[in-house]
Amino acid sequence: MQAALGAATLVAACLGPAATALAQPSAGPAPGKLAQEASADPALEKRVLAIAAELRCLVCQNETIAASHADLAVDLRNQVREMLRQGRSEREILDYMTARYGDFVLYRPPVKPTTALLWFGPAVLLVGGLMGLWLVLRHRARLAPEAFEADEDDPDAAPKARS
C-alpha cells in the first residue's frame, strides 16, 4: 500500500509542473485578437504592415511591431489600422507614436544630437581600435634589437651554459 502511495506521489510530483504549464495560456496572441487584426482591405493591410515595420515593439525591443506577437504590438498594429481608417497619413501616425513613446519607438531613429552616439559610436570605436593597433605595432617595430636576448634573436644560437 505504501509503495503504491509512494509511486502515485512520485508521478504527481513529476507531472504536476507539466500539467500546470499546459494549463497556462500561451505567450502568443489570443485567436480572437488575430482574427480582429485582419482587414478586408488588402491595401489597408499593406499600409499597416509598412508602418508597423517602422515601429519598434516596446516589449521585445529588438523586433518591429509587424513581426512581434506581444499583446502590446498587436494593440499598436490595431491602433495604426484605426488611425489609417480615420484618414491619417503615415507621417502623422509616426509623429503620434514618437510623441507618445519617444524616439525609441522608431525602429530607425533619426540622426540628431541625442542619437549621435547610437549612429556613430560603432564607427568611432572601430577607428579608435584601429588607431590603437597601429600605435602598438609601430611602437614594437621601433624597439631596439638589443632589447632581446641573443637566443631570442637567433634561433640557431647555442644556449648559454649554466653555472
Backbone as JSON Lines, residues from 0, in Angstrom:
{"i":0,"aa":"M","n":[0.82,-1.18,0.0],"ca":[0.0,0.0,0.0],"c":[0.87,1.25,0.0]}
{"i":1,"aa":"Q","n":[1.92,1.23,0.86],"ca":[2.8,2.38,0.93],"c":[3.57,2.56,-0.37]}
{"i":2,"aa":"A","n":[3.93,1.46,-1.02],"ca":[4.66,1.53,-2.28],"c":[3.8,2.17,-3.36]}
{"i":3,"aa":"A","n":[2.51,1.8,-3.4],"ca":[1.6,2.38,-4.39],"c":[1.4,3.86,-4.12]}
{"i":4,"aa":"L","n":[1.3,4.23,-2.84],"ca":[1.13,5.63,-2.47],"c":[2.38,6.42,-2.83]}
{"i":5,"aa":"G","n":[3.54,5.82,-2.61],"ca":[4.81,6.48,-2.95],"c":[4.94,6.68,-4.45]}
{"i":6,"aa":"A","n":[4.53,5.67,-5.23],"ca":[4.6,5.78,-6.69],"c":[3.63,6.85,-7.19]}
{"i":7,"aa":"A","n":[2.44,6.9,-6.61],"ca":[1.46,7.91,-7.02],"c":[1.96,9.31,-6.69]}
{"i":8,"aa":"T","n":[2.61,9.45,-5.55],"ca":[3.16,10.75,-5.16],"c":[4.28,11.16,-6.11]}
{"i":9,"aa":"L","n":[5.12,10.2,-6.49],"ca":[6.21,10.47,-7.42],"c":[5.68,10.89,-8.78]}
{"i":10,"aa":"V","n":[4.66,10.2,-9.28],"ca":[4.06,10.54,-10.57],"c":[3.44,11.93,-10.51]}
{"i":11,"aa":"A","n":[2.73,12.22,-9.43],"ca":[2.1,13.54,-9.28],"c":[3.15,14.64,-9.2]}
{"i":12,"aa":"A","n":[4.26,14.35,-8.52],"ca":[5.32,15.34,-8.4],"c":[5.98,15.61,-9.75]}
{"i":13,"aa":"C","n":[6.13,14.57,-10.55],"ca":[6.75,14.73,-11.87],"c":[5.82,15.39,-12.87]}
{"i":14,"aa":"L","n":[4.57,15.01,-12.84],"ca":[3.61,15.53,-13.82],"c":[2.98,16.85,-13.39]}
{"i":15,"aa":"G","n":[3.08,17.2,-12.14],"ca":[2.46,18.44,-11.65],"c":[2.92,19.68,-12.39]}
{"i":16,"aa":"P","n":[4.23,19.93,-12.49],"ca":[4.68,21.13,-13.2],"c":[4.3,21.12,-14.69]}
{"i":17,"aa":"A","n":[4.33,19.94,-15.31],"ca":[3.96,19.86,-16.73],"c":[2.49,20.16,-16.92]}
{"i":18,"aa":"A","n":[1.65,19.64,-16.03],"ca":[0.21,19.9,-16.14],"c":[-0.08,21.37,-15.91]}
{"i":19,"aa":"T","n":[0.63,21.99,-14.98],"ca":[0.44,23.42,-14.72],"c":[0.86,24.23,-15.93]}
{"i":20,"aa":"A","n":[1.98,23.88,-16.55],"ca":[2.46,24.62,-17.72],"c":[1.49,24.48,-18.88]}
{"i":21,"aa":"L","n":[0.93,23.3,-19.06],"ca":[-0.02,23.09,-20.15],"c":[-1.33,23.83,-19.91]}
{"i":22,"aa":"A","n":[-1.69,24.0,-18.66],"ca":[-2.96,24.67,-18.35],"c":[-2.87,26.18,-18.5]}
{"i":23,"aa":"Q","n":[-1.64,26.75,-18.48],"ca":[-1.49,28.2,-18.6],"c":[-1.64,28.62,-20.05]}
{"i":24,"aa":"P","n":[-2.13,29.85,-20.29],"ca":[-2.28,30.32,-21.67],"c":[-0.92,30.52,-22.32]}
{"i":25,"aa":"S","n":[-0.89,30.4,-23.62],"ca":[0.36,30.55,-24.35],"c":[0.77,32.01,-24.39]}
{"i":26,"aa":"A","n":[2.04,32.25,-24.76],"ca":[2.56,33.61,-24.79],"c":[2.09,34.37,-26.03]}
{"i":27,"aa":"G","n":[1.62,33.69,-27.04],"ca":[1.19,34.35,-28.27],"c":[-0.15,35.03,-28.1]}
{"i":28,"aa":"P","n":[-0.54,35.8,-29.1],"ca":[-1.82,36.49,-29.01],"c":[-2.99,35.53,-29.05]}
{"i":29,"aa":"A","n":[-4.07,35.93,-28.44],"ca":[-5.27,35.1,-28.43],"c":[-5.84,35.01,-29.85]}
{"i":30,"aa":"P","n":[-6.47,33.87,-30.2],"ca":[-7.02,33.73,-31.55],"c":[-8.0,34.84,-31.91]}
{"i":31,"aa":"G","n":[-8.75,35.33,-30.97],"ca":[-9.68,36.43,-31.24],"c":[-8.96,37.69,-31.69]}
{"i":32,"aa":"K","n":[-7.78,37.93,-31.11],"ca":[-7.02,39.11,-31.49],"c":[-6.49,38.98,-32.91]}
{"i":33,"aa":"L","n":[-6.06,37.77,-33.29],"ca":[-5.56,37.58,-34.65],"c":[-6.67,37.79,-35.67]}
{"i":34,"aa":"A","n":[-7.85,37.28,-35.39],"ca":[-8.97,37.45,-36.32],"c":[-9.38,38.91,-36.38]}
{"i":35,"aa":"Q","n":[-9.29,39.6,-35.25],"ca":[-9.64,41.0,-35.19],"c":[-8.66,41.85,-36.01]}
{"i":36,"aa":"E","n":[-7.42,41.38,-36.09],"ca":[-6.39,42.13,-36.79],"c":[-6.62,42.19,-38.29]}
{"i":37,"aa":"A","n":[-7.08,41.13,-38.87],"ca":[-7.2,41.06,-40.32],"c":[-8.21,42.07,-40.82]}
{"i":38,"aa":"S","n":[-7.86,42.72,-41.91],"ca":[-8.75,43.7,-42.5],"c":[-9.22,43.18,-43.85]}
{"i":39,"aa":"A","n":[-10.42,43.56,-44.23],"ca":[-10.97,43.11,-45.52],"c":[-10.26,43.82,-46.67]}
{"i":40,"aa":"D","n":[-9.64,44.96,-46.4],"ca":[-8.98,45.75,-47.44],"c":[-7.48,45.41,-47.49]}
{"i":41,"aa":"P","n":[-7.03,44.7,-48.55],"ca":[-5.62,44.33,-48.62],"c":[-4.69,45.54,-48.74]}
{"i":42,"aa":"A","n":[-5.16,46.62,-49.36],"ca":[-4.34,47.83,-49.48],"c":[-4.11,48.45,-48.1]}
{"i":43,"aa":"L","n":[-5.15,48.43,-47.27],"ca":[-5.02,48.95,-45.91],"c":[-4.04,48.09,-45.11]}
{"i":44,"aa":"E","n":[-4.15,46.78,-45.24],"ca":[-3.24,45.88,-44.52],"c":[-1.8,46.1,-44.95]}
{"i":45,"aa":"K","n":[-1.59,46.34,-46.23],"ca":[-0.24,46.59,-46.74],"c":[0.33,47.86,-46.11]}
{"i":46,"aa":"R","n":[-0.49,48.9,-46.01],"ca":[-0.05,50.15,-45.38],"c":[0.2,49.95,-43.89]}
{"i":47,"aa":"V","n":[-0.67,49.18,-43.23],"ca":[-0.48,48.9,-41.79],"c":[0.85,48.21,-41.57]}
{"i":48,"aa":"L","n":[1.14,47.2,-42.38],"ca":[2.4,46.46,-42.22],"c":[3.61,47.32,-42.55]}
{"i":49,"aa":"A","n":[3.48,48.22,-43.53],"ca":[4.59,49.11,-43.88],"c":[4.9,50.05,-42.71]}
{"i":50,"aa":"I","n":[3.87,50.59,-42.09],"ca":[4.08,51.48,-40.94],"c":[4.56,50.67,-39.74]}
{"i":51,"aa":"A","n":[3.99,49.49,-39.54],"ca":[4.38,48.64,-38.41],"c":[5.84,48.22,-38.52]}
{"i":52,"aa":"A","n":[6.36,48.13,-39.73],"ca":[7.77,47.77,-39.92],"c":[8.7,48.91,-39.5]}
{"i":53,"aa":"E","n":[8.17,50.1,-39.34],"ca":[8.96,51.26,-38.92],"c":[8.93,51.47,-37.41]}
{"i":54,"aa":"L","n":[8.08,50.72,-36.71],"ca":[7.91,50.92,-35.28],"c":[8.47,49.74,-34.49]}
{"i":55,"aa":"R","n":[9.19,50.04,-33.42],"ca":[9.8,49.03,-32.57],"c":[8.78,48.53,-31.55]}
{"i":56,"aa":"C","n":[8.8,47.23,-31.31],"ca":[7.97,46.66,-30.24],"c":[8.6,47.07,-28.91]}
{"i":57,"aa":"L","n":[7.83,47.71,-28.07],"ca":[8.35,48.19,-26.79],"c":[8.54,47.07,-25.78]}
{"i":58,"aa":"V","n":[7.95,45.91,-26.06],"ca":[8.11,44.75,-25.18],"c":[9.35,43.96,-25.61]}
{"i":59,"aa":"C","n":[9.42,43.62,-26.89],"ca":[10.53,42.81,-27.41],"c":[11.8,43.63,-27.58]}
{"i":60,"aa":"Q","n":[11.69,44.85,-28.01],"ca":[12.75,45.83,-28.22],"c":[13.7,45.5,-29.35]}
{"i":61,"aa":"N","n":[13.71,44.31,-29.87],"ca":[14.58,44.01,-31.0],"c":[13.77,43.56,-32.2]}
{"i":62,"aa":"E","n":[12.49,43.78,-32.16],"ca":[11.6,43.42,-33.26],"c":[10.7,44.6,-33.59]}
{"i":63,"aa":"T","n":[10.22,44.62,-34.82],"ca":[9.22,45.62,-35.17],"c":[7.87,45.13,-34.67]}
{"i":64,"aa":"I","n":[6.9,46.04,-34.63],"ca":[5.57,45.6,-34.21],"c":[4.92,44.75,-35.29]}
{"i":65,"aa":"A","n":[5.46,44.8,-36.51],"ca":[4.94,43.94,-37.58],"c":[5.33,42.48,-37.33]}
{"i":66,"aa":"A","n":[6.5,42.25,-36.74],"ca":[6.99,40.88,-36.53],"c":[6.66,40.34,-35.14]}
{"i":67,"aa":"S","n":[6.36,41.22,-34.2],"ca":[6.17,40.79,-32.82],"c":[4.77,40.23,-32.59]}
{"i":68,"aa":"H","n":[4.7,39.26,-31.67],"ca":[3.42,38.67,-31.27],"c":[3.0,39.13,-29.87]}
{"i":69,"aa":"A","n":[3.73,40.09,-29.31],"ca":[3.39,40.6,-27.97],"c":[2.03,41.31,-28.03]}
{"i":70,"aa":"D","n":[1.32,41.26,-26.93],"ca":[-0.01,41.9,-26.88],"c":[0.07,43.39,-27.2]}
{"i":71,"aa":"L","n":[1.11,44.06,-26.71],"ca":[1.25,45.49,-26.99],"c":[1.45,45.73,-28.48]}
{"i":72,"aa":"A","n":[2.23,44.88,-29.15],"ca":[2.45,45.03,-30.59],"c":[1.15,44.84,-31.35]}
{"i":73,"aa":"V","n":[0.35,43.87,-30.93],"ca":[-0.96,43.65,-31.57],"c":[-1.83,44.89,-31.38]}
{"i":74,"aa":"D","n":[-1.84,45.43,-30.17],"ca":[-2.63,46.64,-29.9],"c":[-2.14,47.82,-30.73]}
{"i":75,"aa":"L","n":[-0.83,47.98,-30.86],"ca":[-0.29,49.09,-31.65],"c":[-0.62,48.93,-33.13]}
{"i":76,"aa":"R","n":[-0.56,47.7,-33.64],"ca":[-0.97,47.47,-35.04],"c":[-2.43,47.83,-35.23]}
{"i":77,"aa":"N","n":[-3.28,47.44,-34.28],"ca":[-4.7,47.79,-34.36],"c":[-4.9,49.3,-34.31]}
{"i":78,"aa":"Q","n":[-4.09,49.97,-33.5],"ca":[-4.19,51.43,-33.41],"c":[-3.75,52.07,-34.72]}
{"i":79,"aa":"V","n":[-2.68,51.57,-35.33],"ca":[-2.23,52.08,-36.63],"c":[-3.33,51.87,-37.67]}
{"i":80,"aa":"R","n":[-3.94,50.7,-37.66],"ca":[-5.02,50.39,-38.6],"c":[-6.18,51.38,-38.43]}
{"i":81,"aa":"E","n":[-6.55,51.62,-37.18],"ca":[-7.66,52.54,-36.9],"c":[-7.31,53.97,-37.33]}
{"i":82,"aa":"M","n":[-6.09,54.38,-37.09],"ca":[-5.68,55.73,-37.48],"c":[-5.68,55.88,-39.01]}
{"i":83,"aa":"L","n":[-5.29,54.82,-39.72],"ca":[-5.35,54.86,-41.18],"c":[-6.79,54.94,-41.66]}
{"i":84,"aa":"R","n":[-7.68,54.23,-40.99],"ca":[-9.11,54.3,-41.35],"c":[-9.67,55.71,-41.12]}
{"i":85,"aa":"Q","n":[-9.1,56.42,-40.15],"ca":[-9.54,57.79,-39.87],"c":[-8.95,58.78,-40.86]}
{"i":86,"aa":"G","n":[-8.09,58.31,-41.75],"ca":[-7.54,59.17,-42.78],"c":[-6.21,59.81,-42.45]}
{"i":87,"aa":"R","n":[-5.56,59.37,-41.39],"ca":[-4.26,59.94,-41.04],"c":[-3.17,59.42,-41.97]}
{"i":88,"aa":"S","n":[-2.17,60.25,-42.19],"ca":[-1.05,59.86,-43.07],"c":[-0.02,59.07,-42.26]}
{"i":89,"aa":"E","n":[0.91,58.46,-42.98],"ca":[1.97,57.69,-42.33],"c":[2.79,58.6,-41.42]}
{"i":90,"aa":"R","n":[3.11,59.81,-41.92],"ca":[3.9,60.75,-41.13],"c":[3.17,61.15,-39.84]}
{"i":91,"aa":"E","n":[1.87,61.37,-39.93],"ca":[1.09,61.73,-38.74],"c":[1.09,60.6,-37.71]}
{"i":92,"aa":"I","n":[0.99,59.37,-38.2],"ca":[0.98,58.21,-37.29],"c":[2.34,58.07,-36.62]}
{"i":93,"aa":"L","n":[3.42,58.18,-37.39],"ca":[4.77,58.07,-36.81],"c":[5.03,59.21,-35.83]}
{"i":94,"aa":"D","n":[4.57,60.42,-36.16],"ca":[4.73,61.55,-35.24],"c":[3.95,61.32,-33.95]}
{"i":95,"aa":"Y","n":[2.74,60.78,-34.07],"ca":[1.93,60.48,-32.89],"c":[2.64,59.46,-31.99]}
{"i":96,"aa":"M","n":[3.13,58.39,-32.6],"ca":[3.81,57.34,-31.82],"c":[5.09,57.88,-31.17]}
{"i":97,"aa":"T","n":[5.82,58.73,-31.91],"ca":[7.04,59.31,-31.36],"c":[6.73,60.26,-30.2]}
{"i":98,"aa":"A","n":[5.66,61.04,-30.35],"ca":[5.27,61.95,-29.27],"c":[4.85,61.16,-28.03]}
{"i":99,"aa":"R","n":[4.24,60.03,-28.24],"ca":[3.74,59.24,-27.11],"c":[4.83,58.39,-26.46]}
{"i":100,"aa":"Y","n":[5.7,57.76,-27.27],"ca":[6.69,56.81,-26.74],"c":[8.14,57.27,-26.88]}
{"i":101,"aa":"G","n":[8.39,58.38,-27.56],"ca":[9.76,58.86,-27.75],"c":[10.4,58.25,-28.99]}
{"i":102,"aa":"D","n":[11.62,58.7,-29.29],"ca":[12.33,58.22,-30.48],"c":[12.6,56.72,-30.43]}
{"i":103,"aa":"F","n":[12.6,56.15,-29.24],"ca":[12.89,54.72,-29.1],"c":[11.9,53.86,-29.87]}
{"i":104,"aa":"V","n":[10.67,54.34,-30.05],"ca":[9.65,53.54,-30.73],"c":[9.96,53.41,-32.23]}
{"i":105,"aa":"L","n":[10.76,54.32,-32.76],"ca":[11.12,54.23,-34.18],"c":[12.2,53.17,-34.35]}
{"i":106,"aa":"Y","n":[11.99,52.26,-35.28],"ca":[12.96,51.19,-35.47],"c":[14.27,51.74,-36.02]}
{"i":107,"aa":"R","n":[14.19,52.81,-36.8],"ca":[15.38,53.52,-37.28],"c":[15.28,54.96,-36.79]}
{"i":108,"aa":"P","n":[15.8,55.23,-35.6],"ca":[15.67,56.58,-35.04],"c":[16.38,57.62,-35.9]}
{"i":109,"aa":"P","n":[15.93,58.87,-35.85],"ca":[16.54,59.92,-36.67],"c":[17.94,60.26,-36.15]}
{"i":110,"aa":"V","n":[18.77,60.81,-37.04],"ca":[20.09,61.26,-36.65],"c":[19.95,62.66,-36.08]}
{"i":111,"aa":"K","n":[20.2,62.79,-34.8],"ca":[20.18,64.08,-34.13],"c":[21.11,63.99,-32.93]}
{"i":112,"aa":"P","n":[21.39,65.1,-32.25],"ca":[22.39,65.06,-31.17],"c":[22.14,63.97,-30.11]}
{"i":113,"aa":"T","n":[20.89,63.72,-29.78],"ca":[20.62,62.72,-28.74],"c":[20.82,61.29,-29.22]}
{"i":114,"aa":"T","n":[20.86,61.07,-30.53],"ca":[21.06,59.72,-31.05],"c":[22.39,59.58,-31.79]}
{"i":115,"aa":"A","n":[23.26,60.6,-31.71],"ca":[24.53,60.59,-32.44],"c":[25.4,59.4,-32.02]}
{"i":116,"aa":"L","n":[25.47,59.13,-30.72],"ca":[26.3,58.01,-30.25],"c":[25.78,56.68,-30.8]}
{"i":117,"aa":"L","n":[24.49,56.55,-30.88],"ca":[23.88,55.34,-31.42],"c":[24.3,55.12,-32.88]}
{"i":118,"aa":"W","n":[24.28,56.19,-33.66],"ca":[24.59,56.08,-35.08],"c":[26.09,56.03,-35.35]}
{"i":119,"aa":"F","n":[26.88,56.85,-34.65],"ca":[28.29,56.98,-34.99],"c":[29.22,56.29,-34.0]}
{"i":120,"aa":"G","n":[28.69,55.82,-32.87],"ca":[29.52,55.15,-31.87],"c":[30.28,53.94,-32.39]}
{"i":121,"aa":"P","n":[29.64,53.03,-33.13],"ca":[30.39,51.88,-33.65],"c":[31.55,52.28,-34.56]}
{"i":122,"aa":"A","n":[31.35,53.29,-35.41],"ca":[32.43,53.73,-36.31],"c":[33.56,54.36,-35.5]}
{"i":123,"aa":"V","n":[33.22,55.15,-34.49],"ca":[34.24,55.77,-33.64],"c":[35.05,54.69,-32.91]}
{"i":124,"aa":"L","n":[34.37,53.68,-32.38],"ca":[35.08,52.58,-31.71],"c":[35.99,51.82,-32.67]}
{"i":125,"aa":"L","n":[35.53,51.59,-33.88],"ca":[36.34,50.88,-34.87],"c":[37.58,51.69,-35.22]}
{"i":126,"aa":"V","n":[37.42,52.98,-35.5],"ca":[38.56,53.83,-35.84],"c":[39.52,53.9,-34.65]}
{"i":127,"aa":"G","n":[39.0,54.06,-33.44],"ca":[39.85,54.1,-32.25],"c":[40.62,52.8,-32.06]}
{"i":128,"aa":"G","n":[39.97,51.67,-32.27],"ca":[40.65,50.38,-32.15],"c":[41.74,50.2,-33.19]}
{"i":129,"aa":"L","n":[41.47,50.61,-34.43],"ca":[42.48,50.51,-35.48],"c":[43.66,51.43,-35.2]}
{"i":130,"aa":"M","n":[43.38,52.64,-34.7],"ca":[44.48,53.55,-34.35],"c":[45.31,52.98,-33.2]}
{"i":131,"aa":"G","n":[44.67,52.4,-32.21],"ca":[45.4,51.78,-31.1],"c":[46.27,50.63,-31.58]}
{"i":132,"aa":"L","n":[45.74,49.8,-32.45],"ca":[46.52,48.69,-33.01],"c":[47.71,49.21,-33.8]}
{"i":133,"aa":"W","n":[47.5,50.25,-34.6],"ca":[48.58,50.83,-35.4],"c":[49.68,51.38,-34.49]}
{"i":134,"aa":"L","n":[49.28,52.08,-33.41],"ca":[50.27,52.63,-32.48],"c":[51.08,51.53,-31.8]}
{"i":135,"aa":"V","n":[50.44,50.46,-31.38],"ca":[51.15,49.35,-30.73],"c":[52.12,48.7,-31.71]}
{"i":136,"aa":"L","n":[51.67,48.45,-32.93],"ca":[52.56,47.83,-33.91],"c":[53.73,48.74,-34.26]}
{"i":137,"aa":"R","n":[53.49,50.04,-34.37],"ca":[54.56,50.99,-34.68],"c":[55.56,51.04,-33.53]}
{"i":138,"aa":"H","n":[55.08,51.01,-32.3],"ca":[55.96,51.03,-31.13],"c":[56.82,49.76,-31.09]}
{"i":139,"aa":"R","n":[56.24,48.64,-31.38],"ca":[57.0,47.38,-31.37],"c":[58.06,47.36,-32.47]}
{"i":140,"aa":"A","n":[57.76,47.95,-33.61],"ca":[58.73,47.97,-34.71],"c":[59.93,48.84,-34.37]}
{"i":141,"aa":"R","n":[59.74,49.84,-33.51],"ca":[60.83,50.76,-33.15],"c":[61.68,50.24,-32.0]}
{"i":142,"aa":"L","n":[61.31,49.15,-31.37],"ca":[62.11,48.62,-30.26],"c":[63.49,48.25,-30.76]}
{"i":143,"aa":"A","n":[64.5,48.56,-29.97],"ca":[65.89,48.26,-30.35],"c":[66.1,46.75,-30.32]}
{"i":144,"aa":"P","n":[66.87,46.23,-31.28],"ca":[67.12,44.78,-31.31],"c":[67.84,44.29,-30.06]}
{"i":145,"aa":"E","n":[68.66,45.14,-29.39],"ca":[69.38,44.69,-28.2],"c":[68.45,44.5,-27.01]}
{"i":146,"aa":"A","n":[67.21,44.86,-27.16],"ca":[66.25,44.64,-26.09],"c":[65.92,43.15,-25.95]}
{"i":147,"aa":"F","n":[66.31,42.38,-26.95],"ca":[66.06,40.94,-26.91],"c":[67.33,40.2,-26.56]}
{"i":148,"aa":"E","n":[67.21,39.06,-25.93],"ca":[68.37,38.23,-25.6],"c":[68.87,37.56,-26.87]}
{"i":149,"aa":"A","n":[70.09,37.11,-26.84],"ca":[70.72,36.54,-28.02],"c":[69.98,35.29,-28.51]}
{"i":150,"aa":"D","n":[69.56,34.43,-27.61],"ca":[68.88,33.21,-28.04],"c":[67.5,33.52,-28.63]}
{"i":151,"aa":"E","n":[66.93,34.64,-28.27],"ca":[65.65,35.02,-28.87],"c":[65.85,35.59,-30.26]}
{"i":152,"aa":"D","n":[67.01,36.27,-30.45],"ca":[67.28,36.92,-31.73],"c":[67.65,35.89,-32.79]}
{"i":153,"aa":"D","n":[68.48,34.92,-32.42],"ca":[68.97,33.93,-33.37],"c":[68.56,32.54,-32.88]}
{"i":154,"aa":"P","n":[67.63,31.9,-33.56],"ca":[67.18,30.59,-33.09],"c":[68.26,29.51,-33.18]}
{"i":155,"aa":"D","n":[69.32,29.72,-34.0],"ca":[70.38,28.71,-34.14],"c":[71.48,28.89,-33.11]}
{"i":156,"aa":"A","n":[71.44,29.96,-32.35],"ca":[72.49,30.22,-31.36],"c":[72.44,29.15,-30.27]}
{"i":157,"aa":"A","n":[73.63,28.81,-29.78],"ca":[73.73,27.79,-28.73],"c":[73.21,28.37,-27.42]}
{"i":158,"aa":"P","n":[72.53,27.55,-26.63],"ca":[72.06,28.04,-25.34],"c":[73.22,28.34,-24.42]}
{"i":159,"aa":"K","n":[73.04,29.33,-23.56],"ca":[74.09,29.72,-22.63],"c":[74.3,28.61,-21.6]}
{"i":160,"aa":"A","n":[75.57,28.42,-21.24],"ca":[75.9,27.42,-20.23],"c":[75.5,27.96,-18.86]}
{"i":161,"aa":"R","n":[74.93,27.1,-18.08],"ca":[74.54,27.5,-16.73],"c":[75.68,27.22,-15.78]}
{"i":162,"aa":"S","n":[75.92,28.13,-14.86],"ca":[76.99,27.91,-13.91],"c":[76.49,27.61,-12.54]}
